[in-house]
Amino acid sequence: LGDGSVSATANVDFTFKFRAVVTDADGAILAGDFPCVWSSSDPAVAAITSDPEENIVTVVSGSAGSAVITVDLGDFSGLVTIEVGP
């Protein structure tokens, strides 16, 4: 998903789809079903509107502000920041 350097900006209602891809230390994509846990730091700004399916979620922008979408798998996390303008 990203190491925190990924960002998205929307000045209108917008729908994003994010997919978690699990890799090994060399960057090779690992096959299989990995039970990721998704969350939003502020659902009023960026709400997760779907249950993860194949590690994909749908996020819909809302109120102006900033939110961080986090995906966790065990001790590992990925982050993406979403900025929604007025």
BELGIVEN-V726815 format. One record per residue. N is the residue number from 0. OMEGA is omega in whole degrees, -180 to 180 (NA if undefined). BURIAL is I if it has 24 or more other ideal C-beta (glycine too) atoms within 12 Angstrom, else O. D_CENTER is the distance of its C-alpha to the mean C-alpha in Angstrom with 2 decimals. Layout:
<<N & OMEGA & BURIAL & D_CENTER> <N & OMEGA & BURIAL & D_CENTER>>
This chain:
<<0 & 178 & I & 6.63> <1 & -178 & O & 8.57> <2 & -177 & O & 11.00> <3 & -180 & O & 10.33> <4 & 178 & O & 12.28> <5 & 177 & O & 9.70> <6 & 177 & O & 9.91> <7 & -179 & I & 10.33> <8 & 178 & O & 13.34> <9 & 175 & I & 14.84> <10 & 178 & O & 18.35> <11 & 174 & O & 18.50> <12 & -176 & O & 16.71> <13 & 177 & O & 13.99> <14 & 178 & O & 11.76> <15 & 170 & I & 8.67> <16 & 179 & O & 7.81> <17 & 178 & I & 5.26> <18 & 174 & I & 7.31> <19 & 177 & I & 7.79> <20 & -178 & O & 11.25> <21 & 180 & I & 13.56> <22 & 174 & O & 16.36> <23 & -176 & O & 19.53> <24 & -180 & O & 20.98> <25 & 179 & O & 22.41> <26 & 178 & O & 19.23> <27 & -180 & O & 20.43> <28 & 179 & O & 17.98> <29 & 179 & O & 18.84> <30 & 176 & O & 19.75> <31 & -179 & O & 19.38> <32 & -180 & O & 17.28> <33 & -175 & O & 15.13> <34 & -180 & O & 14.23> <35 & 176 & I & 10.72> <36 & -177 & O & 9.99> <37 & 176 & I & 6.86> <38 & 176 & I & 7.63> <39 & 179 & I & 7.87> <40 & 179 & O & 10.65> <41 & -178 & I & 12.33> <42 & 176 & O & 12.08> <43 & 179 & O & 14.95> <44 & -178 & I & 13.02> <45 & -176 & I & 9.64> <46 & 173 & I & 10.18> <47 & -172 & I & 8.48> <48 & 179 & O & 11.54> <49 & 171 & O & 11.68> <50 & 179 & O & 12.24> <51 & 175 & I & 10.53> <52 & -174 & O & 13.04> <53 & 178 & O & 13.41> <54 & 176 & I & 9.93> <55 & 174 & O & 8.61> <56 & 174 & I & 7.24> <57 & -180 & O & 8.45> <58 & -180 & I & 7.60> <59 & 179 & I & 10.97> <60 & -179 & I & 12.19> <61 & -179 & I & 15.12> <62 & 177 & O & 17.35> <63 & 178 & O & 17.74> <64 & -177 & O & 16.10> <65 & 176 & I & 13.20> <66 & 177 & I & 10.11> <67 & 174 & I & 7.63> <68 & -178 & I & 4.24> <69 & 172 & I & 5.41> <70 & -178 & I & 6.07> <71 & 172 & O & 9.85> <72 & -176 & O & 12.63> <73 & -179 & O & 15.94> <74 & -176 & O & 16.49> <75 & -180 & O & 13.64> <76 & 171 & O & 10.28> <77 & -176 & I & 7.62> <78 & 169 & I & 6.37> <79 & 179 & I & 5.61> <80 & 177 & I & 8.20> <81 & 177 & I & 9.03> <82 & 178 & I & 12.83> <83 & -178 & I & 14.71> <84 & -180 & O & 18.42> <85 & NA & O & 21.41>>
